[in-house]
Amino acid sequence: MKTILIVEDVALNRDLLTQLLEDEYALVMATDGAMGVAMAASHRPDVILMDLSLPVLDGWEATRRIKADAGTAAIPVIALTANAMSGDEEKARAAGCDDYMTKPLDEDLLFEKLQHWLE
């Protein structure tokens, strides 16, 4: 079973992702960016769903740190954001995100992206 690290500070969003994904994937949760970086290193998930607006360490910097570490650099990071502004996708990719999605999430698109990155 593939493992997904969900880095999300809002409980409602974590619950929604859990309901969508728990039947097909092993899930690991982090509630802030620093915890996300640590859990990426300790759990070595197959993919990371990274909220960009996080406490302690935002998703932009958390992704930069994950991609800068040789042990976690190859893990695909899919950015998730509710505050989609013009240029945010480019900024997310520049920070190291491999893919980008806006909230509210399109469930079909989420599964398509996961299938793409997990094959």
N, CA, C and O atoms as CSV, one atom per row, in Angstrom:
chain,resi,resn,atom,element,x,y,z
A,1,MET,N,N,0.848,-1.182,0.000
A,1,MET,CA,C,0.000,0.000,0.000
A,1,MET,C,C,0.892,1.244,0.000
A,1,MET,O,O,1.827,1.347,0.795
A,2,LYS,N,N,0.597,2.177,-0.892
A,2,LYS,CA,C,1.360,3.414,-0.989
A,2,LYS,C,C,1.015,4.327,0.181
A,2,LYS,O,O,-0.107,4.309,0.687
A,3,THR,N,N,1.996,5.128,0.605
A,3,THR,CA,C,1.821,6.038,1.731
A,3,THR,C,C,1.773,7.478,1.254
A,3,THR,O,O,2.587,7.906,0.435
A,4,ILE,N,N,0.806,8.217,1.780
A,4,ILE,CA,C,0.675,9.645,1.499
A,4,ILE,C,C,0.850,10.414,2.796
A,4,ILE,O,O,0.194,10.121,3.795
A,5,LEU,N,N,1.741,11.404,2.777
A,5,LEU,CA,C,1.883,12.338,3.891
A,5,LEU,C,C,1.009,13.541,3.580
A,5,LEU,O,O,1.187,14.203,2.557
A,6,ILE,N,N,0.063,13.820,4.468
A,6,ILE,CA,C,-0.815,14.982,4.337
A,6,ILE,C,C,-0.319,16.031,5.326
A,6,ILE,O,O,-0.323,15.807,6.536
A,7,VAL,N,N,0.108,17.180,4.800
A,7,VAL,CA,C,0.568,18.282,5.647
A,7,VAL,C,C,-0.500,19.366,5.555
A,7,VAL,O,O,-0.559,20.118,4.582
A,8,GLU,N,N,-1.337,19.432,6.579
A,8,GLU,CA,C,-2.535,20.285,6.562
A,8,GLU,C,C,-2.874,20.682,7.992
A,8,GLU,O,O,-2.990,19.818,8.861
A,9,ASP,N,N,-3.035,21.974,8.246
A,9,ASP,CA,C,-3.310,22.433,9.614
A,9,ASP,C,C,-4.791,22.499,9.948
A,9,ASP,O,O,-5.140,22.542,11.128
A,10,VAL,N,N,-5.675,22.510,8.961
A,10,VAL,CA,C,-7.111,22.622,9.217
A,10,VAL,C,C,-7.720,21.224,9.358
A,10,VAL,O,O,-7.681,20.417,8.430
A,11,ALA,N,N,-8.281,20.958,10.537
A,11,ALA,CA,C,-8.818,19.630,10.849
A,11,ALA,C,C,-9.883,19.188,9.840
A,11,ALA,O,O,-9.910,18.023,9.445
A,12,LEU,N,N,-10.749,20.096,9.424
A,12,LEU,CA,C,-11.800,19.757,8.464
A,12,LEU,C,C,-11.193,19.260,7.153
A,12,LEU,O,O,-11.678,18.288,6.573
A,13,ASN,N,N,-10.143,19.918,6.688
A,13,ASN,CA,C,-9.483,19.494,5.449
A,13,ASN,C,C,-8.777,18.149,5.620
A,13,ASN,O,O,-8.799,17.312,4.717
A,14,ARG,N,N,-8.145,17.943,6.793
A,14,ARG,CA,C,-7.514,16.643,7.060
A,14,ARG,C,C,-8.568,15.542,7.064
A,14,ARG,O,O,-8.350,14.467,6.505
A,15,ASP,N,N,-9.704,15.808,7.692
A,15,ASP,CA,C,-10.785,14.816,7.756
A,15,ASP,C,C,-11.306,14.479,6.363
A,15,ASP,O,O,-11.542,13.311,6.053
A,16,LEU,N,N,-11.485,15.493,5.525
A,16,LEU,CA,C,-11.975,15.270,4.167
A,16,LEU,C,C,-10.982,14.402,3.388
A,16,LEU,O,O,-11.378,13.438,2.733
A,17,LEU,N,N,-9.700,14.747,3.460
A,17,LEU,CA,C,-8.685,13.964,2.750
A,17,LEU,C,C,-8.623,12.535,3.283
A,17,LEU,O,O,-8.452,11.586,2.518
A,18,THR,N,N,-8.763,12.392,4.585
A,18,THR,CA,C,-8.750,11.060,5.189
A,18,THR,C,C,-9.911,10.224,4.645
A,18,THR,O,O,-9.721,9.070,4.258
A,19,GLN,N,N,-11.112,10.809,4.617
A,19,GLN,CA,C,-12.279,10.077,4.112
A,19,GLN,C,C,-12.095,9.677,2.654
A,19,GLN,O,O,-12.486,8.581,2.251
A,20,LEU,N,N,-11.503,10.562,1.870
A,20,LEU,CA,C,-11.302,10.277,0.445
A,20,LEU,C,C,-10.259,9.184,0.207
A,20,LEU,O,O,-10.408,8.364,-0.698
A,21,LEU,N,N,-9.207,9.179,1.022
A,21,LEU,CA,C,-8.013,8.401,0.688
A,21,LEU,C,C,-7.745,7.171,1.537
A,21,LEU,O,O,-6.990,6.295,1.115
A,22,GLU,N,N,-8.338,7.077,2.720
A,22,GLU,CA,C,-7.940,6.039,3.669
A,22,GLU,C,C,-8.181,4.608,3.187
A,22,GLU,O,O,-7.503,3.686,3.642
A,23,ASP,N,N,-9.128,4.409,2.278
A,23,ASP,CA,C,-9.399,3.049,1.815
A,23,ASP,C,C,-8.333,2.538,0.840
A,23,ASP,O,O,-8.143,1.330,0.706
A,24,GLU,N,N,-7.640,3.455,0.162
A,24,GLU,CA,C,-6.678,3.049,-0.861
A,24,GLU,C,C,-5.220,3.286,-0.484
A,24,GLU,O,O,-4.319,2.705,-1.090
A,25,TYR,N,N,-4.984,4.136,0.514
A,25,TYR,CA,C,-3.612,4.517,0.849
A,25,TYR,C,C,-3.389,4.506,2.354
A,25,TYR,O,O,-4.323,4.679,3.138
A,26,ALA,N,N,-2.128,4.298,2.744
A,26,ALA,CA,C,-1.736,4.497,4.135
A,26,ALA,C,C,-1.499,5.998,4.292
A,26,ALA,O,O,-0.811,6.605,3.472
A,27,LEU,N,N,-2.063,6.596,5.339
A,27,LEU,CA,C,-1.967,8.046,5.521
A,27,LEU,C,C,-1.158,8.392,6.760
A,27,LEU,O,O,-1.274,7.748,7.803
A,28,VAL,N,N,-0.338,9.423,6.619
A,28,VAL,CA,C,0.433,9.985,7.724
A,28,VAL,C,C,0.094,11.467,7.736
A,28,VAL,O,O,0.007,12.089,6.677
A,29,MET,N,N,-0.100,12.044,8.926
A,29,MET,CA,C,-0.527,13.441,9.030
A,29,MET,C,C,0.507,14.309,9.731
A,29,MET,O,O,1.170,13.881,10.676
A,30,ALA,N,N,0.627,15.543,9.242
A,30,ALA,CA,C,1.411,16.576,9.912
A,30,ALA,C,C,0.557,17.837,9.919
A,30,ALA,O,O,-0.148,18.117,8.949
A,31,THR,N,N,0.618,18.605,11.017
A,31,THR,CA,C,-0.252,19.775,11.154
A,31,THR,C,C,0.485,21.102,10.985
A,31,THR,O,O,-0.128,22.163,11.101
A,32,ASP,N,N,1.787,21.059,10.714
A,32,ASP,CA,C,2.521,22.276,10.392
A,32,ASP,C,C,3.699,21.911,9.496
A,32,ASP,O,O,4.039,20.737,9.344
A,33,GLY,N,N,4.308,22.917,8.913
A,33,GLY,CA,C,5.375,22.663,7.947
A,33,GLY,C,C,6.601,21.992,8.526
A,33,GLY,O,O,7.193,21.122,7.887
A,34,ALA,N,N,6.991,22.386,9.735
A,34,ALA,CA,C,8.172,21.778,10.358
A,34,ALA,C,C,7.934,20.293,10.608
A,34,ALA,O,O,8.815,19.468,10.366
A,35,MET,N,N,6.739,19.953,11.095
A,35,MET,CA,C,6.390,18.553,11.317
A,35,MET,C,C,6.359,17.811,9.979
A,35,MET,O,O,6.758,16.649,9.904
A,36,GLY,N,N,5.891,18.472,8.937
A,36,GLY,CA,C,5.854,17.857,7.613
A,36,GLY,C,C,7.239,17.494,7.116
A,36,GLY,O,O,7.433,16.412,6.562
A,37,VAL,N,N,8.216,18.392,7.309
A,37,VAL,CA,C,9.597,18.125,6.898
A,37,VAL,C,C,10.144,16.931,7.673
A,37,VAL,O,O,10.760,16.035,7.097
A,38,ALA,N,N,9.910,16.928,8.994
A,38,ALA,CA,C,10.398,15.833,9.839
A,38,ALA,C,C,9.747,14.506,9.457
A,38,ALA,O,O,10.422,13.478,9.400
A,39,MET,N,N,8.455,14.522,9.198
A,39,MET,CA,C,7.748,13.276,8.876
A,39,MET,C,C,8.100,12.776,7.475
A,39,MET,O,O,8.091,11.571,7.226
A,40,ALA,N,N,8.410,13.698,6.559
A,40,ALA,CA,C,8.866,13.267,5.233
A,40,ALA,C,C,10.167,12.481,5.384
A,40,ALA,O,O,10.360,11.460,4.724
A,41,ALA,N,N,11.054,12.956,6.248
A,41,ALA,CA,C,12.338,12.282,6.459
A,41,ALA,C,C,12.171,10.952,7.189
A,41,ALA,O,O,12.842,9.975,6.854
A,42,SER,N,N,11.284,10.904,8.180
A,42,SER,CA,C,11.156,9.684,8.981
A,42,SER,C,C,10.265,8.628,8.335
A,42,SER,O,O,10.503,7.435,8.525
A,43,HIS,N,N,9.252,9.028,7.582
A,43,HIS,CA,C,8.306,8.073,7.000
A,43,HIS,C,C,8.562,7.758,5.528
A,43,HIS,O,O,8.098,6.734,5.027
A,44,ARG,N,N,9.297,8.630,4.828
A,44,ARG,CA,C,9.570,8.439,3.397
A,44,ARG,C,C,8.302,8.060,2.630
A,44,ARG,O,O,8.233,6.984,2.036
A,45,PRO,N,N,7.285,8.956,2.643
A,45,PRO,CA,C,6.037,8.641,1.939
A,45,PRO,C,C,6.260,8.573,0.430
A,45,PRO,O,O,7.289,9.015,-0.079
A,46,ASP,N,N,5.289,8.019,-0.265
A,46,ASP,CA,C,5.356,7.916,-1.726
A,46,ASP,C,C,4.962,9.220,-2.401
A,46,ASP,O,O,5.377,9.491,-3.528
A,47,VAL,N,N,4.156,10.034,-1.708
A,47,VAL,CA,C,3.763,11.352,-2.208
A,47,VAL,C,C,3.383,12.210,-1.004
A,47,VAL,O,O,2.981,11.695,0.039
A,48,ILE,N,N,3.517,13.529,-1.165
A,48,ILE,CA,C,3.157,14.478,-0.101
A,48,ILE,C,C,2.105,15.433,-0.641
A,48,ILE,O,O,2.274,16.018,-1.711
A,49,LEU,N,N,1.010,15.588,0.111
A,49,LEU,CA,C,0.009,16.616,-0.171
A,49,LEU,C,C,0.317,17.766,0.784
A,49,LEU,O,O,0.145,17.628,1.995
A,50,MET,N,N,0.773,18.902,0.244
A,50,MET,CA,C,1.300,20.003,1.056
A,50,MET,C,C,0.420,21.244,0.960
A,50,MET,O,O,0.342,21.888,-0.086
A,51,ASP,N,N,-0.245,21.570,2.077
A,51,ASP,CA,C,-0.936,22.850,2.153
A,51,ASP,C,C,0.148,23.925,2.126
A,51,ASP,O,O,1.232,23.711,2.669
A,52,LEU,N,N,-0.116,25.059,1.514
A,52,LEU,CA,C,0.905,26.100,1.439
A,52,LEU,C,C,0.813,27.096,2.588
A,52,LEU,O,O,1.811,27.726,2.941
A,53,SER,N,N,-0.371,27.245,3.174
A,53,SER,CA,C,-0.565,28.174,4.296
A,53,SER,C,C,-0.568,27.373,5.594
A,53,SER,O,O,-1.600,26.861,6.027
A,54,LEU,N,N,0.615,27.279,6.206
A,54,LEU,CA,C,0.780,26.457,7.406
A,54,LEU,C,C,1.442,27.258,8.516
A,54,LEU,O,O,2.187,28.200,8.246
A,55,PRO,N,N,1.170,26.883,9.782
A,55,PRO,CA,C,1.884,27.515,10.890
A,55,PRO,C,C,3.301,26.949,11.028
A,55,PRO,O,O,3.645,25.948,10.399
A,56,VAL,N,N,4.098,27.590,11.841
A,56,VAL,CA,C,5.476,27.240,12.172
A,56,VAL,C,C,6.401,27.437,10.965
A,56,VAL,O,O,7.336,28.236,11.010
A,57,LEU,N,N,6.125,26.704,9.896
A,57,LEU,CA,C,6.915,26.778,8.665
A,57,LEU,C,C,5.912,26.638,7.532
A,57,LEU,O,O,5.210,25.631,7.452
A,58,ASP,N,N,5.832,27.638,6.649
A,58,ASP,CA,C,4.811,27.543,5.597
A,58,ASP,C,C,5.159,26.443,4.593
A,58,ASP,O,O,6.277,25.929,4.571
A,59,GLY,N,N,4.183,26.100,3.772
A,59,GLY,CA,C,4.344,25.010,2.818
A,59,GLY,C,C,5.408,25.282,1.768
A,59,GLY,O,O,6.038,24.352,1.264
A,60,TRP,N,N,5.613,26.555,1.433
A,60,TRP,CA,C,6.642,26.922,0.463
A,60,TRP,C,C,8.012,26.508,0.998
A,60,TRP,O,O,8.782,25.831,0.317
A,61,GLU,N,N,8.308,26.937,2.257
A,61,GLU,CA,C,9.619,26.649,2.842
A,61,GLU,C,C,9.756,25.171,3.192
A,61,GLU,O,O,10.833,24.595,3.040
A,62,ALA,N,N,8.677,24.558,3.658
A,62,ALA,CA,C,8.725,23.121,3.964
A,62,ALA,C,C,9.094,22.335,2.705
A,62,ALA,O,O,9.908,21.413,2.758
A,63,THR,N,N,8.487,22.707,1.572
A,63,THR,CA,C,8.795,22.023,0.312
A,63,THR,C,C,10.250,22.247,-0.082
A,63,THR,O,O,10.931,21.313,-0.504
A,64,ARG,N,N,10.732,23.493,0.055
A,64,ARG,CA,C,12.144,23.772,-0.266
A,64,ARG,C,C,13.070,22.867,0.547
A,64,ARG,O,O,14.039,22.327,0.014
A,65,ARG,N,N,12.770,22.702,1.834
A,65,ARG,CA,C,13.626,21.877,2.704
A,65,ARG,C,C,13.545,20.401,2.332
A,65,ARG,O,O,14.555,19.697,2.344
A,66,ILE,N,N,12.343,19.933,2.001
A,66,ILE,CA,C,12.182,18.532,1.587
A,66,ILE,C,C,12.976,18.284,0.306
A,66,ILE,O,O,13.659,17.267,0.184
A,67,LYS,N,N,12.890,19.205,-0.640
A,67,LYS,CA,C,13.576,19.039,-1.928
A,67,LYS,C,C,15.088,19.253,-1.806
A,67,LYS,O,O,15.844,18.778,-2.654
A,68,ALA,N,N,15.534,19.950,-0.780
A,68,ALA,CA,C,16.964,20.184,-0.579
A,68,ALA,C,C,17.658,19.008,0.100
A,68,ALA,O,O,18.886,18.923,0.083
A,69,ASP,N,N,16.888,18.102,0.695
A,69,ASP,CA,C,17.430,16.940,1.407
A,69,ASP,C,C,17.510,15.771,0.420
A,69,ASP,O,O,16.506,15.378,-0.172
A,70,ALA,N,N,18.704,15.226,0.254
A,70,ALA,CA,C,18.898,14.130,-0.706
A,70,ALA,C,C,17.994,12.936,-0.391
A,70,ALA,O,O,17.596,12.213,-1.305
A,71,GLY,N,N,17.668,12.720,0.865
A,71,GLY,CA,C,16.848,11.578,1.258
A,71,GLY,C,C,15.375,11.729,0.916
A,71,GLY,O,O,14.655,10.736,0.810
A,72,THR,N,N,14.920,12.977,0.743
A,72,THR,CA,C,13.494,13.208,0.479
A,72,THR,C,C,13.242,13.949,-0.837
A,72,THR,O,O,12.089,14.144,-1.223
A,73,ALA,N,N,14.281,14.354,-1.511
A,73,ALA,CA,C,14.144,15.191,-2.718
A,73,ALA,C,C,13.302,14.552,-3.815
A,73,ALA,O,O,12.628,15.257,-4.565
A,74,ALA,N,N,13.331,13.226,-3.917
A,74,ALA,CA,C,12.616,12.545,-5.000
A,74,ALA,C,C,11.133,12.330,-4.707
A,74,ALA,O,O,10.395,11.893,-5.590
A,75,ILE,N,N,10.678,12.626,-3.487
A,75,ILE,CA,C,9.268,12.427,-3.140
A,75,ILE,C,C,8.436,13.507,-3.838
A,75,ILE,O,O,8.692,14.696,-3.644
A,76,PRO,N,N,7.442,13.115,-4.647
A,76,PRO,CA,C,6.600,14.120,-5.292
A,76,PRO,C,C,5.787,14.904,-4.264
A,76,PRO,O,O,5.212,14.328,-3.341
A,77,VAL,N,N,5.748,16.221,-4.436
A,77,VAL,CA,C,4.975,17.108,-3.564
A,77,VAL,C,C,3.885,17.762,-4.408
A,77,VAL,O,O,4.164,18.414,-5.414
A,78,ILE,N,N,2.635,17.573,-3.975
A,78,ILE,CA,C,1.494,18.221,-4.622
A,78,ILE,C,C,1.041,19.344,-3.700
A,78,ILE,O,O,0.591,19.094,-2.582
A,79,ALA,N,N,1.160,20.587,-4.174
A,79,ALA,CA,C,0.727,21.743,-3.397
A,79,ALA,C,C,-0.791,21.822,-3.393
A,79,ALA,O,O,-1.443,21.587,-4.410
A,80,LEU,N,N,-1.345,22.160,-2.219
A,80,LEU,CA,C,-2.778,22.381,-2.076
A,80,LEU,C,C,-2.967,23.783,-1.519
A,80,LEU,O,O,-2.371,24.127,-0.498
A,81,THR,N,N,-3.787,24.594,-2.173
A,81,THR,CA,C,-3.995,25.938,-1.651
A,81,THR,C,C,-5.410,26.429,-1.880
A,81,THR,O,O,-6.018,26.169,-2.918
A,82,ALA,N,N,-5.923,27.148,-0.886
A,82,ALA,CA,C,-7.242,27.763,-1.002
A,82,ALA,C,C,-7.111,29.193,-1.526
A,82,ALA,O,O,-8.054,29.734,-2.103
A,83,ASN,N,N,-5.959,29.793,-1.326
A,83,ASN,CA,C,-5.739,31.187,-1.705
A,83,ASN,C,C,-4.999,31.264,-3.031
A,83,ASN,O,O,-3.878,31.767,-3.101
A,84,ALA,N,N,-5.638,30.762,-4.079
A,84,ALA,CA,C,-4.987,30.699,-5.382
A,84,ALA,C,C,-4.967,32.081,-6.028
A,84,ALA,O,O,-5.994,32.597,-6.469
A,85,MET,N,N,-3.780,32.660,-6.072
A,85,MET,CA,C,-3.590,33.956,-6.708
A,85,MET,C,C,-2.816,33.740,-8.006
A,85,MET,O,O,-2.164,32.715,-8.200
A,86,SER,N,N,-2.906,34.716,-8.870
A,86,SER,CA,C,-2.160,34.649,-10.123
A,86,SER,C,C,-0.675,34.516,-9.797
A,86,SER,O,O,-0.139,35.286,-9.000
A,87,GLY,N,N,-0.019,33.548,-10.408
A,87,GLY,CA,C,1.406,33.345,-10.168
A,87,GLY,C,C,1.719,32.350,-9.065
A,87,GLY,O,O,2.874,31.952,-8.914
A,88,ASP,N,N,0.718,31.934,-8.283
A,88,ASP,CA,C,0.980,31.004,-7.175
A,88,ASP,C,C,1.461,29.642,-7.663
A,88,ASP,O,O,2.345,29.041,-7.051
A,89,GLU,N,N,0.888,29.151,-8.758
A,89,GLU,CA,C,1.337,27.848,-9.251
A,89,GLU,C,C,2.812,27.913,-9.653
A,89,GLU,O,O,3.576,26.994,-9.359
A,90,GLU,N,N,3.206,28.981,-10.313
A,90,GLU,CA,C,4.609,29.134,-10.705
A,90,GLU,C,C,5.506,29.218,-9.469
A,90,GLU,O,O,6.581,28.620,-9.432
A,91,LYS,N,N,5.048,29.975,-8.445
A,91,LYS,CA,C,5.821,30.079,-7.196
A,91,LYS,C,C,5.943,28.719,-6.519
A,91,LYS,O,O,7.006,28.369,-6.007
A,92,ALA,N,N,4.848,27.952,-6.517
A,92,ALA,CA,C,4.864,26.630,-5.883
A,92,ALA,C,C,5.854,25.714,-6.606
A,92,ALA,O,O,6.620,24.992,-5.969
A,93,ARG,N,N,5.831,25.752,-7.928
A,93,ARG,CA,C,6.761,24.919,-8.696
A,93,ARG,C,C,8.204,25.384,-8.489
A,93,ARG,O,O,9.117,24.561,-8.432
A,94,ALA,N,N,8.411,26.696,-8.377
A,94,ALA,CA,C,9.753,27.222,-8.126
A,94,ALA,C,C,10.265,26.789,-6.751
A,94,ALA,O,O,11.469,26.621,-6.559
A,95,ALA,N,N,9.346,26.607,-5.794
A,95,ALA,CA,C,9.729,26.150,-4.456
A,95,ALA,C,C,10.024,24.650,-4.435
A,95,ALA,O,O,10.564,24.130,-3.459
A,96,GLY,N,N,9.661,23.955,-5.529
A,96,GLY,CA,C,9.946,22.533,-5.610
A,96,GLY,C,C,8.733,21.639,-5.713
A,96,GLY,O,O,8.875,20.421,-5.829
A,97,CYS,N,N,7.531,22.217,-5.672
A,97,CYS,CA,C,6.320,21.396,-5.805
A,97,CYS,C,C,6.273,20.787,-7.200
A,97,CYS,O,O,6.573,21.447,-8.195
A,98,ASP,N,N,5.892,19.525,-7.251
A,98,ASP,CA,C,5.812,18.805,-8.516
A,98,ASP,C,C,4.469,18.987,-9.200
A,98,ASP,O,O,4.345,18.801,-10.410
A,99,ASP,N,N,3.457,19.356,-8.407
A,99,ASP,CA,C,2.118,19.529,-8.956
A,99,ASP,C,C,1.388,20.519,-8.059
A,99,ASP,O,O,1.903,20.926,-7.018
A,100,TYR,N,N,0.183,20.902,-8.474
A,100,TYR,CA,C,-0.520,22.017,-7.824
A,100,TYR,C,C,-2.019,21.796,-7.951
A,100,TYR,O,O,-2.517,21.444,-9.021
A,101,MET,N,N,-2.739,22.007,-6.842
A,101,MET,CA,C,-4.203,21.915,-6.852
A,101,MET,C,C,-4.777,23.025,-5.990
A,101,MET,O,O,-4.187,23.418,-4.983
A,102,THR,N,N,-5.941,23.527,-6.401
A,102,THR,CA,C,-6.621,24.521,-5.587
A,102,THR,C,C,-7.741,23.864,-4.789
A,102,THR,O,O,-8.293,22.837,-5.182
A,103,LYS,N,N,-8.058,24.488,-3.655
A,103,LYS,CA,C,-9.176,24.059,-2.818
A,103,LYS,C,C,-10.355,24.968,-3.143
A,103,LYS,O,O,-10.135,26.127,-3.495
A,104,PRO,N,N,-11.593,24.496,-3.041
A,104,PRO,CA,C,-11.937,23.117,-2.684
A,104,PRO,C,C,-11.451,22.136,-3.746
A,104,PRO,O,O,-11.461,22.428,-4.942
A,105,LEU,N,N,-11.030,20.981,-3.279
A,105,LEU,CA,C,-10.430,19.983,-4.162
A,105,LEU,C,C,-11.452,19.334,-5.085
A,105,LEU,O,O,-12.578,19.032,-4.689
A,106,ASP,N,N,-11.032,19.134,-6.303
A,106,ASP,CA,C,-11.780,18.340,-7.268
A,106,ASP,C,C,-11.334,16.891,-7.021
A,106,ASP,O,O,-10.200,16.524,-7.329
A,107,GLU,N,N,-12.231,16.078,-6.465
A,107,GLU,CA,C,-11.864,14.711,-6.065
A,107,GLU,C,C,-11.332,13.888,-7.232
A,107,GLU,O,O,-10.338,13.177,-7.083
A,108,ASP,N,N,-11.978,13.974,-8.387
A,108,ASP,CA,C,-11.525,13.203,-9.551
A,108,ASP,C,C,-10.118,13.623,-9.967
A,108,ASP,O,O,-9.277,12.783,-10.284
A,109,LEU,N,N,-9.875,14.928,-9.960
A,109,LEU,CA,C,-8.556,15.438,-10.334
A,109,LEU,C,C,-7.503,14.998,-9.311
A,109,LEU,O,O,-6.381,14.656,-9.684
A,110,LEU,N,N,-7.862,15.006,-8.027
A,110,LEU,CA,C,-6.933,14.546,-6.992
A,110,LEU,C,C,-6.513,13.103,-7.255
A,110,LEU,O,O,-5.325,12.782,-7.207
A,111,PHE,N,N,-7.479,12.237,-7.532
A,111,PHE,CA,C,-7.148,10.834,-7.791
A,111,PHE,C,C,-6.325,10.678,-9.065
A,111,PHE,O,O,-5.432,9.833,-9.127
A,112,GLU,N,N,-6.621,11.489,-10.082
A,112,GLU,CA,C,-5.811,11.453,-11.310
A,112,GLU,C,C,-4.357,11.821,-11.018
A,112,GLU,O,O,-3.428,11.158,-11.479
A,113,LYS,N,N,-4.181,12.893,-10.241
A,113,LYS,CA,C,-2.825,13.342,-9.922
A,113,LYS,C,C,-2.090,12.303,-9.073
A,113,LYS,O,O,-0.913,12.031,-9.305
A,114,LEU,N,N,-2.774,11.732,-8.103
A,114,LEU,CA,C,-2.155,10.705,-7.267
A,114,LEU,C,C,-1.748,9.504,-8.113
A,114,LEU,O,O,-0.646,8.975,-7.963
A,115,GLN,N,N,-2.637,9.079,-8.997
A,115,GLN,CA,C,-2.312,7.946,-9.872
A,115,GLN,C,C,-1.086,8.267,-10.709
A,115,GLN,O,O,-0.199,7.428,-10.868
A,116,HIS,N,N,-1.036,9.477,-11.241
A,116,HIS,CA,C,0.116,9.892,-12.057
A,116,HIS,C,C,1.417,9.824,-11.260
A,116,HIS,O,O,2.402,9.262,-11.740
A,117,TRP,N,N,1.435,10.382,-10.062
A,117,TRP,CA,C,2.669,10.450,-9.283
A,117,TRP,C,C,3.032,9.133,-8.588
A,117,TRP,O,O,4.183,8.930,-8.201
A,118,LEU,N,N,2.065,8.255,-8.435
A,118,LEU,CA,C,2.335,6.997,-7.734
A,118,LEU,C,C,2.593,5.815,-8.667
A,118,LEU,O,O,2.902,4.720,-8.197
A,119,GLU,N,N,2.471,6.019,-9.979
A,119,GLU,CA,C,2.705,4.875,-10.890
A,119,GLU,C,C,4.175,4.623,-11.099
A,119,GLU,O,O,4.547,3.706,-11.830
